[in-house]
Amino acid sequence: MRLKRSVAYLMRRAPLLYPLLARLINLASARFTVGVTGVVFNRRGEVLLLEHVFRGRYPWGLPGGWVRRRERPQDALRRELLEEVGLAVRVGPPIWVELDGPPGHLETCFLCEVEGEMDHLSGEVLTACWVSPHTLPEGLYWLDQEMIQRAQALRDRPTGRQPT
């Protein structure tokens, strides 16, 4: 107990010790890449799918991208949708957090509602289309299918939180 009190005393008396301690912790902390995906519904209840340029085996999938340093996943998703297809969305609750993917990578998925119209396709997207969540195209990656099913179930729940 005496050692803890001494450390606490030093931390309170020397304000520069905390930033130094934070840097040391930062150097020893794990590093992850973070991806973000959105299940975007339009007013007809259809889901946005994109044909991606940089995907090989499963070119069709949900919109998303990488979270930048110090960027909230919800903000990254809004940014990615604006960049990729010029679409504004309301981002709702998370529906999936994937920890079993590639080592050092965390994937998050959110329920989204459309707020505008698509006005362009970026160089990363070949085609965009709206599809019924009940008639998804063949060859869609299993994880995208699972995220769509979870998003649909959340939307169908009477107490489900609406995107903000």
C-alpha positions in Angstrom: 0.0 0.0 0.0 2.9 2.3 0.8 4.4 1.9 -2.7 1.0 2.7 -4.3 0.7 5.9 -2.2 4.2 6.9 -3.2 3.5 6.4 -6.9 0.2 8.3 -6.5 2.0 11.2 -4.8 4.6 11.3 -7.6 2.0 11.3 -10.3 0.1 14.2 -8.7 3.3 16.2 -8.0 4.9 15.8 -11.4 2.4 16.4 -14.2 4.8 15.3 -16.9 4.9 11.8 -15.6 1.4 10.9 -16.9 2.2 11.7 -20.6 5.5 9.7 -20.3 3.6 6.8 -18.8 0.9 7.0 -21.6 3.7 6.9 -24.2 5.3 3.8 -22.6 1.9 2.1 -22.5 1.3 3.1 -26.1 4.6 1.5 -27.2 3.7 -1.8 -25.5 0.0 -1.9 -26.6 -1.3 -4.1 -29.3 -1.8 -2.7 -32.7 -4.8 -3.6 -34.9 -6.2 -2.6 -38.2 -9.9 -1.8 -38.0 -12.3 -2.3 -40.8 -15.9 -1.0 -40.9 -18.8 -2.3 -42.9 -22.4 -1.0 -43.2 -25.6 -2.8 -44.0 -27.4 0.1 -45.6 -31.2 0.0 -46.1 -33.1 2.3 -48.4 -36.8 3.3 -47.8 -38.0 0.2 -49.6 -36.1 -2.1 -47.2 -33.5 -3.0 -49.8 -29.8 -3.4 -49.0 -26.9 -1.7 -50.8 -24.4 -4.1 -52.5 -21.3 -3.0 -54.3 -19.2 -4.7 -56.9 -15.7 -4.0 -55.6 -12.7 -3.6 -57.9 -10.2 -4.9 -55.3 -12.0 -8.1 -54.3 -11.2 -11.3 -56.2 -13.3 -14.3 -55.2 -16.3 -12.4 -53.8 -16.5 -9.1 -55.7 -20.0 -8.3 -54.5 -20.3 -7.2 -50.9 -21.3 -4.6 -48.4 -19.8 -1.1 -48.4 -17.1 -0.3 -46.0 -13.4 0.4 -45.6 -10.6 1.1 -43.2 -10.8 3.2 -40.0 -8.1 5.9 -39.9 -6.1 6.6 -36.9 -8.1 8.4 -34.2 -11.3 8.1 -36.3 -14.5 6.6 -34.8 -15.8 3.6 -36.7 -19.2 5.3 -37.3 -17.4 8.4 -38.8 -15.2 6.1 -41.0 -18.3 4.4 -42.3 -20.0 7.7 -43.2 -16.7 8.8 -44.9 -16.3 5.6 -46.8 -19.9 5.7 -48.2 -19.5 9.4 -49.2 -16.2 8.5 -50.9 -17.3 5.3 -52.6 -20.8 6.2 -53.8 -21.6 9.7 -52.7 -24.2 8.4 -50.2 -25.1 10.0 -46.9 -26.3 7.6 -44.2 -27.5 7.5 -40.6 -25.3 5.0 -38.7 -27.2 2.9 -36.2 -26.1 0.3 -33.7 -23.3 -2.2 -34.2 -24.6 -5.6 -35.4 -21.3 -7.5 -35.7 -17.8 -7.4 -34.3 -15.5 -9.9 -36.0 -12.5 -11.1 -34.0 -11.7 -14.3 -35.8 -10.5 -12.9 -39.0 -6.9 -12.1 -40.0 -4.6 -11.7 -37.0 -4.3 -8.1 -35.9 -7.6 -7.1 -37.6 -10.9 -6.1 -36.1 -14.0 -5.8 -38.3 -17.1 -3.9 -37.2 -20.5 -3.7 -38.9 -23.3 -1.2 -38.4 -27.0 -1.0 -39.3 -27.5 2.1 -41.5 -30.4 3.9 -43.1 -29.9 5.9 -46.3 -30.3 9.7 -46.2 -29.7 10.7 -49.8 -29.0 9.4 -53.2 -25.9 7.9 -54.7 -24.2 10.4 -57.0 -21.0 8.7 -58.2 -19.0 5.6 -58.1 -15.4 5.8 -56.9 -12.5 4.0 -58.6 -12.9 1.2 -56.0 -16.5 0.4 -57.2 -17.6 -1.1 -60.5 -21.4 -1.3 -59.8 -23.8 -0.5 -57.1 -27.3 -2.0 -56.7 -30.2 -2.3 -54.2 -31.4 -5.8 -53.5 -33.9 -7.4 -51.2 -32.3 -9.0 -48.1 -34.5 -12.1 -48.8 -33.1 -12.6 -52.4 -29.4 -12.1 -52.1 -27.2 -12.9 -55.1 -25.3 -16.1 -55.4 -21.6 -16.0 -54.4 -22.0 -13.4 -51.7 -19.4 -13.9 -49.0 -20.9 -15.8 -46.0 -20.0 -13.0 -43.5 -21.8 -10.4 -45.6 -24.9 -12.7 -45.7 -24.7 -13.1 -41.9 -24.4 -9.4 -41.3 -27.4 -8.7 -43.6 -29.5 -11.3 -41.8 -28.6 -9.8 -38.4 -29.4 -6.3 -39.6 -32.7 -7.4 -41.0 -33.6 -9.1 -37.7 -32.7 -6.0 -35.8 -34.8 -3.8 -38.1 -37.8 -6.2 -37.7 -37.6 -6.1 -33.9 -40.2 -3.6 -32.6 -37.8 -2.3 -30.0 -34.8 -2.1 -32.3 -32.9 1.2 -32.0 -33.1 3.4 -35.1 -30.0 4.8 -36.7 -28.9 8.3 -35.6 
